[in-house]
Amino acid sequence: MRSRYCAFAIGGPGMSEYLRATWHSSTRPATLELDEATQWRRLAVVRTTAGGPFDANGTVDFEARYRDEGGRGVLREHSRFVREDGRWFYVDGDIG
């Protein structure tokens, strides 16, 4: 989760590819362009479930603070992850 947030915060084409590589193949977008106008400021992990060394899946609830042309904002998401071959992949999330 934190490495994906950092990729959004850094931005650029290399980070788009990293995000796609950490996205599960069943939900991965064909292309991904990051909004360069959005400045990600801070990540707070609110809650996690499972996701330990012996789990096959897990969830992360987080708040990501940002600034864009409209001002300051907060993205809140409940994200789902799955582990395959020892690596974690982002599956999807509910924004709320």
Residue frames as a rotation matrix with the C-alpha (Angstrom) as fourth column:
MET 1
0.567 0.824 0.000 0.00
0.824 -0.567 0.000 0.00
0.000 0.000 -1.000 0.00
ARG 2
0.542 -0.400 -0.739 2.68
0.136 -0.826 0.547 2.48
-0.829 -0.397 -0.393 0.98
SER 3
-0.573 -0.793 0.206 4.79
0.330 0.007 0.944 1.78
-0.750 0.609 0.258 -2.11
ARG 4
-0.198 0.592 0.782 1.74
0.969 -0.001 0.246 2.35
0.146 0.806 -0.573 -4.34
TYR 5
0.789 0.445 -0.424 1.02
0.536 -0.835 0.121 5.65
-0.301 -0.323 -0.897 -2.57
CYS 6
0.050 -0.870 -0.490 4.64
0.097 -0.485 0.869 6.72
-0.994 -0.091 0.060 -3.12
ALA 7
-0.631 -0.243 0.736 4.31
0.706 0.212 0.676 5.91
-0.320 0.947 0.038 -6.83
PHE 8
0.403 0.823 0.400 1.22
0.889 -0.456 0.042 8.15
0.217 0.339 -0.915 -7.08
ALA 9
0.758 -0.118 -0.642 3.05
0.289 -0.821 0.492 10.89
-0.585 -0.559 -0.588 -5.15
ILE 10
-0.311 -0.946 -0.093 6.19
0.207 -0.163 0.965 10.73
-0.928 0.281 0.247 -7.34
GLY 11
0.628 0.696 -0.348 4.22
-0.224 -0.266 -0.938 10.46
-0.745 0.667 -0.011 -10.60
GLY 12
-0.139 -0.650 -0.747 5.49
-0.912 -0.210 0.352 10.14
-0.386 0.731 -0.563 -14.14
PRO 13
0.372 0.339 -0.864 5.55
-0.806 0.580 -0.120 7.29
0.460 0.741 0.489 -16.68
GLY 14
-0.565 -0.657 -0.499 7.86
-0.300 0.727 -0.617 5.03
0.768 -0.199 -0.608 -14.67
MET 15
-0.865 0.299 0.403 5.54
-0.391 0.100 -0.915 5.19
-0.313 -0.949 0.031 -11.69
SER 16
0.154 0.932 -0.330 2.51
-0.971 0.082 -0.223 4.44
-0.180 0.354 0.918 -13.89
GLU 17
0.103 -0.189 -0.977 4.21
-0.533 0.818 -0.214 1.24
0.840 0.543 -0.016 -14.99
TYR 18
-0.908 -0.419 -0.001 5.07
-0.199 0.433 -0.879 0.34
0.369 -0.798 -0.476 -11.41
LEU 19
-0.464 0.816 0.344 1.44
-0.729 -0.131 -0.672 0.81
-0.503 -0.562 0.656 -10.38
ARG 20
0.389 0.589 -0.708 0.27
-0.889 0.441 -0.122 -1.38
0.240 0.677 0.696 -13.27
ALA 21
-0.290 -0.603 -0.743 2.82
-0.345 0.790 -0.506 -4.06
0.893 0.109 -0.437 -12.28
THR 22
-0.995 -0.065 0.074 1.47
-0.089 0.276 -0.957 -4.11
0.042 -0.959 -0.280 -8.71
TRP 23
-0.190 0.981 -0.046 -2.17
-0.941 -0.195 -0.276 -4.26
-0.280 -0.009 0.960 -9.90
HIS 24
-0.299 0.132 0.945 -3.76
-0.051 0.987 -0.153 -7.72
-0.953 -0.094 -0.288 -10.07
SER 25
-0.978 -0.208 0.004 -4.09
-0.016 0.090 0.996 -8.97
-0.208 0.974 -0.092 -13.65
SER 26
-0.439 0.882 0.174 -7.86
0.898 0.434 0.067 -9.48
-0.017 0.186 -0.982 -13.27
THR 27
0.614 0.703 -0.360 -8.49
0.714 -0.689 -0.128 -5.75
-0.338 -0.178 -0.924 -12.68
ARG 28
-0.307 -0.855 -0.417 -5.37
0.490 -0.518 0.701 -4.06
-0.816 0.011 0.579 -14.13
PRO 29
0.684 0.524 -0.508 -6.11
-0.121 -0.605 -0.787 -1.21
-0.719 0.600 -0.351 -16.55
ALA 30
0.688 -0.407 0.602 -4.58
0.726 0.391 -0.566 -1.42
-0.005 0.826 0.564 -20.01
THR 31
-0.227 -0.731 0.644 -3.03
0.508 -0.653 -0.562 2.02
0.831 0.199 0.520 -19.55
LEU 32
0.520 0.335 -0.786 -2.65
0.849 -0.300 0.434 4.40
-0.090 -0.893 -0.441 -16.65
GLU 33
-0.199 -0.529 0.825 -1.94
0.459 -0.794 -0.399 8.11
0.866 0.300 0.401 -16.80
LEU 34
-0.164 0.067 -0.984 -1.37
0.974 -0.146 -0.172 9.89
-0.156 -0.987 -0.042 -13.52
ASP 35
0.751 0.476 0.457 -2.77
0.516 -0.856 0.044 13.39
0.412 0.203 -0.888 -13.03
GLU 36
-0.259 -0.966 0.003 0.34
0.802 -0.216 -0.557 15.54
0.538 -0.142 0.831 -12.75
ALA 37
-0.205 0.243 0.948 -1.75
-0.228 -0.954 0.195 18.40
0.952 -0.176 0.251 -11.30
THR 38
0.852 0.523 -0.015 -2.55
-0.140 0.257 0.956 16.36
0.504 -0.813 0.292 -8.18
GLN 39
-0.295 -0.926 0.235 0.03
-0.511 -0.055 -0.858 16.67
0.807 -0.373 -0.457 -5.41
TRP 40
0.573 0.435 -0.694 -0.25
0.280 0.692 0.665 13.84
0.770 -0.576 0.275 -2.90
ARG 41
0.182 -0.432 0.883 0.67
-0.627 -0.743 -0.234 15.14
0.758 -0.511 -0.406 0.55
ARG 42
-0.590 -0.351 0.727 0.16
-0.806 0.315 -0.501 12.45
-0.053 -0.882 -0.469 3.19
LEU 43
-0.111 0.504 -0.857 -0.97
-0.263 0.816 0.514 8.85
0.958 0.282 0.042 3.68
ALA 44
-0.481 0.037 0.876 -2.63
-0.870 0.105 -0.482 7.54
-0.110 -0.994 -0.018 6.83
VAL 45
-0.577 0.304 -0.758 -3.40
-0.023 0.922 0.387 3.83
0.816 0.241 -0.525 7.10
VAL 46
-0.137 0.660 0.739 -6.54
-0.902 -0.391 0.181 3.70
0.409 -0.642 0.649 9.21
ARG 47
0.288 0.288 0.913 -7.09
-0.667 0.745 -0.024 -0.05
-0.687 -0.602 0.406 9.48
THR 48
-0.450 -0.382 -0.807 -5.89
-0.821 0.533 0.205 -3.35
0.351 0.755 -0.554 8.03
THR 49
0.527 0.517 0.675 -7.37
-0.680 0.733 -0.031 -6.82
-0.511 -0.442 0.738 8.05
ALA 50
0.819 -0.321 0.475 -5.38
0.417 0.903 -0.108 -9.99
-0.394 0.287 0.873 7.36
GLY 51
0.856 -0.512 0.065 -2.41
-0.261 -0.538 -0.801 -9.35
0.445 0.669 -0.594 5.07
GLY 52
0.521 -0.678 0.519 0.01
-0.656 0.071 0.751 -11.17
-0.546 -0.732 -0.408 7.35
PRO 53
-0.429 -0.852 -0.299 2.77
-0.858 0.281 0.430 -13.57
-0.283 0.441 -0.852 6.29
PHE 54
-0.889 0.107 0.445 0.39
0.135 0.990 0.031 -16.55
-0.438 0.088 -0.895 6.13
ASP 55
0.084 0.975 -0.208 -2.59
0.050 -0.212 -0.976 -14.78
-0.995 0.072 -0.067 4.52
ALA 56
-0.432 -0.137 0.892 -3.60
0.850 0.270 0.453 -14.95
-0.302 0.953 0.000 0.86
ASN 57
-0.022 0.437 0.899 -5.54
0.594 -0.718 0.364 -11.70
0.804 0.542 -0.243 0.94
GLY 58
-0.434 -0.102 -0.895 -5.98
0.840 -0.404 -0.362 -8.58
-0.324 -0.909 0.261 2.99
THR 59
0.478 0.600 0.642 -7.56
0.731 -0.676 0.087 -5.16
0.486 0.428 -0.762 3.10
VAL 60
-0.661 -0.630 -0.408 -6.34
0.744 -0.622 -0.245 -1.65
-0.099 -0.466 0.879 3.87
ASP 61
0.651 0.749 0.125 -8.47
0.748 -0.661 0.059 1.34
0.127 0.055 -0.990 4.81
PHE 62
-0.425 -0.871 -0.246 -6.58
0.877 -0.463 0.126 4.56
-0.223 -0.162 0.961 4.21
GLU 63
0.819 0.485 -0.307 -6.84
0.391 -0.863 -0.321 8.31
-0.421 0.143 -0.896 3.87
ALA 64
-0.244 -0.877 0.415 -4.64
0.958 -0.149 0.247 10.07
-0.154 0.457 0.876 1.33
ARG 65
0.483 0.359 -0.798 -4.47
0.341 -0.917 -0.206 13.85
-0.806 -0.173 -0.566 1.47
TYR 66
-0.255 -0.501 0.827 -3.85
0.959 -0.024 0.281 15.79
-0.121 0.865 0.487 -1.71
ARG 67
-0.024 0.233 -0.972 -3.95
-0.014 -0.972 -0.233 19.22
-1.000 0.008 0.026 -3.33
ASP 68
-0.372 -0.052 0.927 -5.11
0.904 0.206 0.375 19.96
-0.210 0.977 -0.030 -6.86
GLU 69
-0.788 0.045 0.615 -6.59
0.286 -0.857 0.429 22.89
0.546 0.514 0.662 -8.85
GLY 70
0.194 0.974 0.115 -9.74
0.177 -0.150 0.973 22.68
0.965 -0.169 -0.201 -6.71
GLY 71
0.295 -0.165 0.941 -7.83
-0.852 -0.491 0.181 22.97
0.432 -0.856 -0.285 -3.44
ARG 72
-0.744 -0.565 0.357 -7.18
-0.668 0.611 -0.425 20.42
0.022 -0.554 -0.832 -0.71
GLY 73
0.360 0.882 -0.304 -8.92
-0.810 0.457 0.367 17.08
0.463 0.114 0.879 -0.45
VAL 74
-0.434 -0.396 0.809 -8.93
-0.734 0.676 -0.063 13.64
-0.522 -0.621 -0.585 1.14
LEU 75
-0.024 0.362 -0.932 -9.31
-0.709 0.651 0.271 10.33
0.705 0.667 0.241 -0.67
ARG 76
-0.239 0.032 0.970 -10.68
-0.813 0.540 -0.218 7.57
-0.531 -0.841 -0.103 1.58
GLU 77
0.104 0.219 -0.970 -10.57
-0.811 0.583 0.045 4.02
0.576 0.782 0.238 0.26
HIS 78
0.354 0.006 0.935 -11.10
-0.558 0.804 0.206 0.45
-0.751 -0.594 0.287 1.42
SER 79
0.087 -0.463 -0.882 -8.60
-0.976 0.136 -0.167 -1.47
0.198 0.876 -0.440 -0.77
ARG 80
0.831 0.167 0.530 -8.42
-0.274 0.953 0.129 -5.20
-0.483 -0.253 0.838 -1.39
PHE 81
-0.015 -0.913 -0.408 -5.15
-1.000 0.024 -0.017 -7.03
0.025 0.407 -0.913 -2.01
VAL 82
0.972 0.208 0.110 -4.28
-0.208 0.978 -0.004 -10.62
-0.108 -0.019 0.994 -2.90
ARG 83
0.049 -0.992 0.119 -0.96
-0.768 0.039 0.639 -12.45
-0.638 -0.123 -0.760 -2.58
GLU 84
0.990 0.138 0.005 0.27
-0.100 0.741 -0.664 -14.58
-0.095 0.657 0.748 -5.48
ASP 85
0.547 -0.834 -0.076 3.68
0.587 0.447 -0.675 -16.24
0.597 0.324 0.734 -5.63
GLY 86
-0.033 -0.582 -0.812 4.72
0.993 -0.109 0.038 -14.32
-0.110 -0.806 0.582 -2.53
ARG 87
-0.942 -0.278 0.189 3.86
0.310 -0.935 0.173 -10.87
0.129 0.222 0.967 -3.95
TRP 88
-0.262 0.866 -0.427 0.97
0.536 -0.238 -0.810 -8.59
-0.803 -0.441 -0.401 -3.01
PHE 89
-0.844 0.093 0.528 -1.25
0.462 -0.372 0.805 -7.17
0.271 0.924 0.271 -5.74
TYR 90
-0.710 0.651 -0.268 -3.91
-0.379 -0.675 -0.633 -4.46
-0.593 -0.348 0.726 -5.56
VAL 91
-0.636 0.576 0.514 -7.27
0.738 0.649 0.184 -5.86
-0.227 0.496 -0.838 -6.70
ASP 92
-0.177 0.610 0.772 -9.74
0.454 -0.645 0.614 -3.01
0.873 0.459 -0.163 -6.24
GLY 93
-0.877 -0.118 -0.465 -11.16
0.476 -0.339 -0.812 -0.58
-0.062 -0.933 0.353 -3.74
ASP 94
0.227 0.964 0.137 -14.27
0.898 -0.262 0.352 1.18
0.376 0.043 -0.926 -2.57
ILE 95
-0.785 -0.446 0.430 -13.98
0.308 -0.883 -0.354 4.95
0.538 -0.145 0.831 -2.30
GLY 96
0.246 0.956 -0.160 -15.97
0.660 -0.044 0.750 6.47
0.710 -0.290 -0.642 0.46
